Amino acid sequence: MCDDMGEAQAESETAAAAILPHYNMWDPGHEKAKWDVFAYARRNCPVAHTDADGGGQYVVTRYEDVRRVLEDPQTFSSAGVSPRPSPVQLNPLDADPPYQVELRKLLNPLFTRNFLLRFEPELRKNAVDLIGRFIDNGRCDFIREFAGPFVGNALSRVVFNEEDPEKMDRAADVVIRVAVEATDEAFFELAMLAGQYIAEREANPVERTDVLNAIATGVLESGRPLTDVERLGVVTVLFLGGLDTTRGAMGSIAYHLAKDPELEQRLRDPAWIRQDMDEFIRLESPVGCLGRRATRDVELGGVKIRQGEQLLIRFDSANRDEARFEDAARLRFDVRRPSSAGFGLGIHRCLGSHFARIQIAIAFDELFKRVTKLRFADPDAEVRWAPGIANGPERLDLLFDKIG
């Protein structure tokens, strides 16, 4: 048995070593092997060069190196290095100080916990309505039937917050399509709709406290309003960041619930939101990575990086770094963990982290009022995880028992 385990580990190391120089996060095969690849990198080459994406980049895998990069925006710039192609600059994600700071100041008041909790009744109603559509079936695709539409509806409500029910329904429908389908066509339709609604707010300004109004009528500290391109970039970031990551976090939690039935009792205790949610976020890291560019020659993790070279900062690998987290590849609720990079670090720490927590808490609270014993519909089927920036299952077919 020990020999078999040793051989399997050796094969895993060999495969990881072969992938690392060519690691491409959009390759499903690389995504499937990424935990082995990152573990190998942390032990042997924590800042590893890969020839992916044409000119290549450095993959940063250890927590301390990730922290150093994220806390030094002067040396490691965010400008124009989004790992996901976009027709507009994704502000404030792709921006550096002082411009990035100005944008965050405009948006921060609208993403505080107290501000977002005013939407709780609508979020709960949304969750209940979605559960009602599949509960009598005894099964669901958790991603397409619950997590995706729930997050899409919640985000459309907070960003658009239209008083006209017809406009609100249209916005929600488009955002849910983006959340569930993730096609270029759906995103283009969302961009067009956001542009239309922003233009209407600008042409008919009224006293409102919501995200779209802040984008449409807000003024930076320098005294100028945002341009149309800047507005579209901010809206795009809110949906790119808010949809994939929260949907992925919900899917990851549901995956672990199906894998380990004993977890359900922990999550039925309201204290899990305060005590345990961060451990799920750490382990599966809904935000897997972001890009950076070196503004000067610098040494990182013993590797010399030249000015202009690009880096891929792996939050997910940092969050499984054995040098920082005991038994890092497992959920451990009995260990007091240090802070992780689950929602990022530094000036670009996730703007919507409070909103993500609120959504996750509400969704599982309403779910557990109505169902129990989440389990895989086919225990032998492989669960595929989406390649790319955000981490989470692509689909998750579950069975459950209805309560009552």
C-alpha positions as CSV (number, residue, x, y, z in Angstrom):
1,M,0.0,0.0,0.0
2,C,2.8,2.4,0.9
3,D,4.6,1.6,-2.3
4,D,1.4,2.3,-4.3
5,M,0.9,5.7,-2.5
6,G,4.5,6.6,-3.2
7,E,4.2,5.7,-6.9
8,A,1.0,7.8,-7.2
9,Q,2.7,10.7,-5.5
10,A,5.7,10.5,-7.8
11,E,3.4,10.4,-10.9
12,S,1.5,13.4,-9.6
13,E,4.8,15.3,-9.1
14,T,6.0,14.4,-12.6
15,A,2.7,15.5,-14.2
16,A,2.8,18.8,-12.2
17,A,6.4,19.5,-13.2
18,A,5.4,19.0,-16.8
19,I,2.4,21.3,-16.7
20,L,4.0,24.2,-14.7
21,P,6.2,25.7,-17.5
22,H,3.1,25.9,-19.7
23,Y,0.4,26.5,-17.1
24,N,-2.7,28.1,-18.6
25,M,-5.7,28.8,-16.4
26,W,-8.1,28.5,-19.3
27,D,-7.0,25.0,-20.1
28,P,-9.5,22.5,-18.5
29,G,-6.8,19.9,-18.1
30,H,-4.6,22.3,-16.3
31,E,-7.5,23.5,-14.1
32,K,-8.1,19.9,-13.1
33,A,-4.5,19.4,-12.0
34,K,-4.0,22.9,-10.6
35,W,-3.8,21.9,-6.9
36,D,-1.0,19.5,-7.6
37,V,0.7,22.0,-9.9
38,F,0.5,24.8,-7.3
39,A,1.7,22.5,-4.5
40,Y,4.6,21.5,-6.6
41,A,5.4,25.1,-7.4
42,R,5.3,26.2,-3.8
43,R,7.9,23.5,-2.9
44,N,10.1,23.9,-5.9
45,C,9.6,27.1,-7.8
46,P,7.2,29.5,-6.0
47,V,7.5,32.2,-8.7
48,A,7.4,30.1,-11.9
49,H,7.5,31.3,-15.4
50,T,4.9,29.9,-17.8
51,D,4.7,30.5,-21.6
52,A,0.9,30.8,-21.5
53,D,-0.9,33.7,-23.1
54,G,1.7,34.5,-25.8
55,G,4.4,36.5,-24.1
56,G,4.3,34.4,-20.9
57,Q,4.0,35.4,-17.3
58,Y,5.2,34.5,-13.8
59,V,2.8,32.5,-11.6
60,V,3.1,33.6,-7.9
61,T,2.0,30.8,-5.6
62,R,3.2,31.4,-2.0
63,Y,1.2,33.4,0.5
64,E,4.1,35.8,1.5
65,D,5.0,36.5,-2.1
66,V,1.3,37.1,-3.0
67,R,0.9,39.4,0.0
68,R,4.1,41.3,-1.0
69,V,2.8,41.9,-4.5
70,L,-0.7,43.0,-3.5
71,E,0.6,45.4,-0.9
72,D,3.0,47.1,-3.3
73,P,1.0,48.7,-6.1
74,Q,3.8,51.0,-6.9
75,T,6.0,48.1,-8.0
76,F,3.3,45.7,-9.2
77,S,0.7,47.6,-11.3
78,S,-2.9,46.5,-12.0
79,A,-3.3,48.8,-15.0
80,G,-4.3,46.9,-18.2
81,V,-3.4,43.4,-17.0
82,S,-6.8,41.7,-16.4
83,P,-6.5,38.0,-17.1
84,R,-9.9,38.2,-18.7
85,P,-10.2,40.0,-22.1
86,S,-12.5,43.0,-22.0
87,P,-13.4,45.8,-24.5
88,V,-13.2,48.4,-21.7
89,Q,-10.8,49.0,-18.9
90,L,-12.2,47.2,-15.8
91,N,-12.1,50.1,-13.3
92,P,-11.2,50.1,-10.4
93,L,-9.9,46.6,-10.8
94,D,-7.4,47.5,-13.6
95,A,-6.4,50.9,-12.1
96,D,-3.6,52.1,-9.8
97,P,-3.6,54.8,-7.1
98,P,-4.5,57.6,-7.0
99,Y,-7.2,57.0,-9.6
100,Q,-8.2,53.7,-8.1
101,V,-8.5,55.2,-4.6
102,E,-10.9,57.9,-6.0
103,L,-13.1,55.3,-7.6
104,R,-13.2,53.2,-4.5
105,K,-14.2,56.2,-2.4
106,L,-17.1,56.7,-4.8
107,L,-18.3,53.1,-4.4
108,N,-17.3,52.1,-0.9
109,P,-20.4,53.6,0.9
110,L,-22.7,51.5,-1.3
111,F,-21.1,48.2,-0.3
112,T,-21.0,48.5,3.4
113,R,-22.8,45.7,5.4
114,N,-25.4,48.1,6.8
115,F,-26.3,49.6,3.4
116,L,-26.6,46.2,1.8
117,L,-28.8,44.7,4.6
118,R,-31.7,46.9,3.5
119,F,-32.0,44.5,0.5
120,E,-32.4,41.4,2.8
121,P,-36.2,41.0,2.5
122,E,-35.9,41.0,-1.3
123,L,-33.0,38.6,-1.3
124,R,-34.9,36.2,0.9
125,K,-37.9,36.3,-1.3
126,N,-35.7,35.6,-4.3
127,A,-34.2,32.6,-2.6
128,V,-37.6,31.2,-1.6
129,D,-39.0,31.7,-5.1
130,L,-36.1,29.8,-6.7
131,I,-36.2,26.9,-4.2
132,G,-40.0,26.7,-4.9
133,R,-39.3,26.0,-8.5
134,F,-37.3,22.8,-7.9
135,I,-38.2,21.6,-4.4
136,D,-40.9,19.1,-5.5
137,N,-38.4,17.5,-7.9
138,G,-36.1,16.3,-5.2
139,R,-33.2,17.3,-7.3
140,C,-31.6,20.3,-8.9
141,D,-28.6,21.6,-10.8
142,F,-27.5,23.8,-7.9
143,I,-25.5,26.2,-10.1
144,R,-28.0,26.8,-12.9
145,E,-31.2,26.5,-10.9
146,F,-30.2,28.2,-7.6
147,A,-26.8,29.8,-7.2
148,G,-26.6,31.5,-10.6
149,P,-30.1,33.0,-10.7
150,F,-30.0,33.9,-7.0
151,V,-26.7,35.9,-7.4
152,G,-27.8,37.4,-10.7
153,N,-31.1,38.6,-9.2
154,A,-29.4,39.9,-6.0
155,L,-26.7,41.8,-7.9
156,S,-29.2,43.3,-10.4
157,R,-31.3,44.6,-7.5
158,V,-28.4,46.2,-5.7
159,V,-26.8,47.8,-8.8
160,F,-29.9,48.8,-10.8
161,N,-32.5,49.1,-8.0
162,E,-35.1,50.3,-10.6
163,E,-38.4,51.5,-9.1
164,D,-40.2,50.6,-12.4
165,P,-41.0,46.9,-12.0
166,E,-40.8,46.3,-15.8
167,K,-37.3,47.8,-16.0
168,M,-36.2,45.9,-12.9
169,D,-37.5,42.6,-14.3
170,R,-35.7,43.3,-17.6
171,A,-32.4,44.0,-15.8
172,A,-32.7,40.9,-13.6
173,D,-33.4,38.7,-16.7
174,V,-30.3,40.0,-18.5
175,V,-28.1,39.6,-15.4
176,I,-29.3,36.1,-14.7
177,R,-28.6,35.1,-18.3
178,V,-25.0,36.4,-17.8
179,A,-24.8,34.5,-14.5
180,V,-26.1,31.2,-15.9
181,E,-24.9,31.3,-19.5
182,A,-21.7,33.4,-19.3
183,T,-21.7,34.0,-23.0
184,D,-20.3,37.1,-24.8
185,E,-23.7,37.8,-26.3
186,A,-25.3,38.0,-22.8
187,F,-22.5,40.2,-21.6
188,F,-22.9,42.5,-24.6
189,E,-26.7,42.8,-23.9
190,L,-25.9,43.6,-20.2
191,A,-23.4,46.3,-21.3
192,M,-26.0,47.9,-23.6
193,L,-28.7,47.8,-21.0
194,A,-26.4,49.3,-18.3
195,G,-25.4,52.1,-20.7
196,Q,-29.1,52.8,-21.4
197,Y,-30.0,53.0,-17.8
198,I,-27.0,55.2,-16.9
199,A,-27.9,57.6,-19.7
200,E,-31.5,57.8,-18.4
201,R,-30.2,58.5,-14.8
202,E,-27.9,61.2,-16.2
203,A,-30.6,62.9,-18.2
204,N,-33.1,62.8,-15.4
205,P,-31.1,63.2,-12.2
206,V,-33.0,62.5,-9.0
207,E,-32.0,62.1,-5.4
208,R,-31.2,58.3,-5.1
209,T,-28.8,56.2,-3.1
210,D,-27.9,53.3,-5.3
211,V,-24.9,52.0,-7.2
212,L,-26.0,53.0,-10.7
213,N,-26.9,56.5,-9.6
214,A,-23.4,56.9,-8.0
215,I,-21.8,55.8,-11.3
216,A,-24.1,58.0,-13.4
217,T,-24.0,61.2,-11.4
218,G,-21.0,60.7,-9.1
219,V,-18.0,63.1,-9.2
220,L,-14.4,62.1,-8.4
221,E,-12.4,64.1,-5.8
222,S,-10.7,65.9,-8.7
223,G,-14.1,67.4,-9.5
224,R,-14.9,65.7,-12.8
225,P,-17.6,63.2,-13.5
226,L,-16.9,59.8,-14.9
227,T,-16.7,59.4,-18.7
228,D,-19.1,57.0,-20.5
229,V,-16.3,54.5,-20.9
230,E,-15.3,54.7,-17.3
231,R,-18.9,54.1,-16.2
232,L,-19.2,51.1,-18.4
233,G,-16.0,49.7,-17.0
234,V,-17.1,50.1,-13.4
235,V,-20.5,48.4,-14.1
236,T,-18.7,45.6,-16.0
237,V,-16.3,45.0,-13.0
238,L,-19.2,44.9,-10.6
239,F,-20.9,42.1,-12.6
240,L,-17.7,40.2,-13.5
241,G,-16.6,40.2,-9.9
242,G,-20.0,39.8,-8.3
243,L,-21.5,37.0,-10.4
244,D,-18.7,34.5,-10.9
245,T,-17.2,34.7,-7.4
246,T,-20.4,34.5,-5.3
247,R,-21.9,31.8,-7.5
248,G,-18.7,29.9,-7.2
249,A,-18.5,30.2,-3.5
250,M,-22.1,29.0,-3.1
251,G,-21.4,26.1,-5.4
252,S,-18.2,25.1,-3.5
253,I,-20.0,25.1,-0.2
254,A,-22.8,22.9,-1.7
255,Y,-20.2,20.6,-3.1
256,H,-18.6,20.1,0.3
257,L,-22.1,19.6,1.9
258,A,-22.8,16.8,-0.6
259,K,-19.3,15.3,-0.1
260,D,-19.6,15.4,3.8
261,P,-23.1,15.0,5.1
262,E,-22.0,15.9,8.7
263,L,-21.3,19.5,7.6
264,E,-25.0,20.2,7.3
265,Q,-25.4,20.4,11.1
266,R,-22.6,23.0,11.3
267,L,-24.3,25.1,8.6
268,R,-27.7,24.9,10.3
269,D,-26.1,26.8,13.3
270,P,-26.3,30.5,12.5
271,A,-22.9,30.8,14.1
272,W,-21.3,29.2,11.0
273,I,-21.6,32.6,9.2
274,R,-19.2,34.1,11.7
275,Q,-17.1,31.1,12.5
276,D,-16.9,28.8,9.5
277,M,-17.6,30.8,6.3
278,D,-14.0,32.1,6.1
279,E,-12.7,28.6,6.1
280,F,-14.8,27.6,3.0
281,I,-13.7,30.8,1.3
282,R,-10.0,30.1,2.1
283,L,-10.1,26.5,0.9
284,E,-11.8,27.1,-2.4
285,S,-10.9,30.8,-3.1
286,P,-13.8,32.1,-5.2
287,V,-11.4,34.7,-6.6
288,G,-8.6,32.4,-8.0
289,C,-6.2,35.0,-9.4
290,L,-5.6,38.4,-10.8
291,G,-2.8,39.9,-13.0
292,R,-0.1,42.4,-12.2
293,R,2.7,44.1,-14.2
294,A,6.2,44.9,-12.8
295,T,6.9,48.7,-13.1
296,R,10.6,48.2,-12.4
297,D,13.2,45.4,-12.2
298,V,12.5,43.5,-9.0
299,E,13.3,40.2,-7.3
300,L,10.4,38.1,-6.0
301,G,10.7,34.7,-4.4
302,G,14.4,34.5,-5.5
303,V,13.4,35.2,-9.2
304,K,14.5,38.4,-11.1
305,I,11.5,40.0,-12.9
306,R,12.1,42.7,-15.4
307,Q,10.2,45.9,-15.8
308,G,7.1,45.3,-18.0
309,E,6.8,41.6,-17.3
310,Q,3.5,40.2,-16.2
311,L,2.6,38.1,-13.1
312,L,-0.4,35.9,-12.4
313,I,-1.1,36.2,-8.6
314,R,-2.7,33.0,-7.4
315,F,-4.9,33.7,-4.4
316,D,-6.1,30.1,-4.3
317,S,-2.5,28.7,-4.1
318,A,-1.6,31.2,-1.4
319,N,-4.6,30.1,0.6
320,R,-3.3,26.5,0.6
321,D,0.2,27.4,1.5
322,E,1.4,25.0,4.1
323,A,3.8,27.6,5.5
324,R,0.9,29.7,6.6
325,F,-2.0,27.3,7.1
326,E,-1.9,24.0,9.0
327,D,-3.3,21.1,7.1
328,A,-4.0,23.6,4.3
329,A,-5.6,21.4,1.8
330,R,-8.5,20.4,4.1
331,L,-11.4,22.2,5.8
332,R,-10.5,22.5,9.4
333,F,-12.9,24.2,11.7
334,D,-11.0,23.1,14.8
335,V,-8.0,25.2,13.9
336,R,-7.7,29.0,14.5
337,R,-6.6,30.2,11.1
338,P,-4.7,33.4,10.3
339,S,-6.3,35.7,7.7
340,S,-6.4,34.4,4.2
341,A,-6.4,36.0,0.7
342,G,-9.9,34.7,0.1
343,F,-11.3,38.1,-0.9
344,G,-7.9,39.5,-1.9
345,L,-5.4,41.7,0.0
346,G,-4.3,45.3,-0.2
347,I,-6.0,48.2,-1.9
348,H,-7.8,45.9,-4.3
349,R,-9.4,43.8,-1.6
350,C,-12.9,42.7,-2.9
351,L,-15.3,45.6,-2.8
352,G,-18.3,43.2,-2.6
353,S,-17.0,40.9,0.2
354,H,-19.8,42.0,2.5
355,F,-22.4,41.5,-0.1
356,A,-21.0,38.0,-0.9
357,R,-21.3,37.0,2.7
358,I,-24.8,38.3,3.0
359,Q,-25.9,36.4,-0.1
360,I,-24.3,33.1,1.0
361,A,-25.8,33.4,4.5
362,I,-29.3,34.1,3.2
363,A,-29.2,31.5,0.4
364,F,-28.3,28.6,2.7
365,D,-30.5,29.7,5.5
366,E,-33.6,29.6,3.3
367,L,-32.4,26.4,1.7
368,F,-32.0,24.6,5.0
369,K,-35.5,25.7,6.1
370,R,-36.9,23.6,3.2
371,V,-34.5,20.8,2.3
372,T,-32.0,18.4,4.0
373,K,-29.5,15.7,3.1
374,L,-27.9,17.3,0.0
375,R,-26.0,14.6,-1.9
376,F,-24.6,14.0,-5.4
377,A,-27.1,12.8,-7.9
378,D,-24.4,10.5,-9.3
379,P,-21.7,9.9,-6.7
380,D,-19.4,8.5,-9.4
381,A,-19.7,11.4,-11.8
382,E,-16.8,13.9,-11.9
383,V,-17.6,17.4,-10.8
384,R,-16.0,19.8,-13.3
385,W,-14.7,23.1,-12.0
386,A,-14.7,26.1,-14.2
387,P,-11.3,27.2,-15.6
388,G,-10.3,30.8,-15.4
389,I,-10.3,33.5,-12.8
390,A,-13.1,32.4,-10.5
391,N,-13.2,29.0,-8.8
392,G,-16.4,26.9,-8.5
393,P,-18.2,24.0,-10.1
394,E,-19.6,24.4,-13.6
395,R,-22.6,22.4,-12.6
396,L,-23.6,20.5,-9.6
397,D,-26.4,17.9,-9.8
398,L,-27.8,17.2,-6.4
399,L,-30.5,15.2,-4.7
400,F,-32.1,16.3,-1.5
401,D,-35.0,15.5,0.9
402,K,-37.8,17.9,1.2
403,I,-38.6,19.0,4.8
404,G,-42.3,18.7,5.7
